[in-house]
């Protein structure tokens, strides 16, 4: 994960384990957890560029903040989760779910629930 640059957050998901922990399938339309110390508010619109494992393409995403972890707790980092929206959000959701196909929800580590 890289720091916020010029009002835009860049999120690099280097591998499937990180994707498993970051993707929020229980959020309608899909969600993405972003480890960050940045202060955000519930419902705030966030813009970010995200990559998926084994891909170099940066996907521009927008979404509303639906989850906030104020501080690190054990293996769960501080950060926030967004509900993906728009065409690019649907693309990211579909690609994330394709990459995670076959992994049972009970086998997934999560940065959220």
Residue pairs with C-beta under 8 A, 6 or more apart in sequence:
1 10
1 11
1 12
1 34
1 35
1 36
2 9
2 10
2 11
2 12
3 10
4 10
4 36
4 38
7 47
8 47
8 48
8 49
9 34
9 36
9 38
9 46
9 47
9 48
9 49
10 48
10 49
10 50
10 58
11 22
11 32
11 34
11 48
11 49
11 50
11 51
12 50
12 51
13 19
13 22
13 50
13 51
13 52
13 53
14 53
15 53
16 53
16 99
16 100
16 103
17 109
18 53
19 52
19 53
19 96
19 99
19 100
20 100
20 103
20 108
20 109
20 110
21 33
21 108
21 109
21 110
21 111
22 32
22 33
22 34
22 111
23 30
23 31
23 32
23 33
23 96
23 97
23 100
24 30
24 31
24 32
24 33
24 67
24 81
24 112
25 31
25 97
25 105
26 113
27 66
27 67
27 81
27 83
27 84
28 83
29 83
29 84
29 85
29 89
29 90
29 93
30 83
30 84
30 89
30 90
30 92
30 93
30 96
30 97
31 63
31 66
31 67
31 81
31 82
31 83
31 84
32 50
32 61
32 63
32 81
32 82
32 84
32 92
33 67
33 79
33 80
33 81
33 110
33 111
33 112
34 46
34 48
34 79
34 80
34 81
34 82
35 77
35 78
35 79
35 111
36 78
36 79
36 80
37 78
37 79
38 80
40 46
40 65
40 68
40 80
41 65
42 65
42 66
42 68
43 64
43 65
44 64
44 65
45 62
45 63
45 64
46 62
46 63
46 64
46 65
46 80
46 82
47 60
47 61
47 62
48 60
48 61
48 62
48 82
49 58
49 59
49 60
49 61
50 58
50 59
50 61
50 92
51 57
51 58
51 59
52 59
52 92
52 95
52 96
52 99
53 99
54 99
55 95
59 88
59 91
59 92
60 88
61 82
61 84
61 86
61 88
61 89
61 92
62 84
62 85
62 86
62 88
62 89
63 82
63 83
63 84
63 85
63 89
64 82
64 83
64 85
65 80
65 81
65 82
66 81
66 82
66 83
67 80
67 81
67 112
68 79
68 80
68 81
69 76
69 77
69 78
69 79
69 80
69 111
69 112
70 78
71 78
72 78
75 109
76 110
76 111
76 112
77 111
79 111
81 112
84 90
84 92
84 93
100 108
